[in-house]
Amino acid sequence: MTKMEAVGSGRNLTYGLLEAVGKAIVVGRYNNSPFPTEADLAKEYAVSRSVTREAVKMLTAKGLLIARPRKGTSVQPPRSWNLFDPDVLRWMLERKFSLDLLRQFNELRIAIEPMAAALAARAADAQGIAAVEEGYNRMVAAEAGDDDPLEADIAFHIAILEASANPFYAQFRDVVTTALRTSIRFTNRFKGRTASLPQHRAVLTAIEARDPEQARAAMLVLIEDVMALIADAERAA
């Protein structure tokens, strides 16, 4: 595949270049070499300077690049990357499967999702609760082979974030969706394990019962079970 084919064509050129260069940065292609100039990038990927300029701006906004007067553009260290940007997180997760990164993400989930479930139990409207129920029903259907297990599980968790009635929790939708794809694939494939319907049902039941403390506790149990699987895998590694 040529570089031009790799970044796509037409209106997708900018996003294709963003994807190609973003991945290259995250996998460390430029760790021991200077980041190319816009002219060199345009030539390497067979795109226009305007496409290159826009992609570089987007990568800079994501924290991957920094432009300094008279020094040009250089790659930022990972600590400067915007880890809540869905693209950056996806590139990191796709770079190389990492139990450390998976554990760190689930540590973040422990800080967010149990409280989101408690808030959903306290403040969700009928539409919010219906969305959580729909997510759970999709998981039941997936168990019978009538839905996608990964998408159903994600729908359940995202519905709870949105049902919290707190816009700050809802803003985690994209990052949780992206990272859950790796987390759920890991737990669903670990020794043939699939998502626990009873554990998810317990969260839904507590939300429907308007019991914030039980909703928080049920979600905490669900995520701590994932953490236990990760710890088992780390010990076996």
Secondary structure, DSSP 8 states (H G I E B T S, - for coil): --HHHHH-SGGGHHHHHHHHHHHHHHTTTTTTS----HHHHHHHHT--HHHHHHHHHHHHHTTSEEEETTTEEEE--GGGS-TTSHHHHHHHHHHS--HHHHHHHHHHHHHHHHHHHHHHHHH--HHHHHHHHHHHHHHHHHHTTSS-HHHHHHHHHHHHHHHT--HHHHTTHHHHHHHHHHHHHHHHHGGG----HHHHHHHHHHHHTT-HHHHHHHHHHHHHHHHHHHHHHHHH-
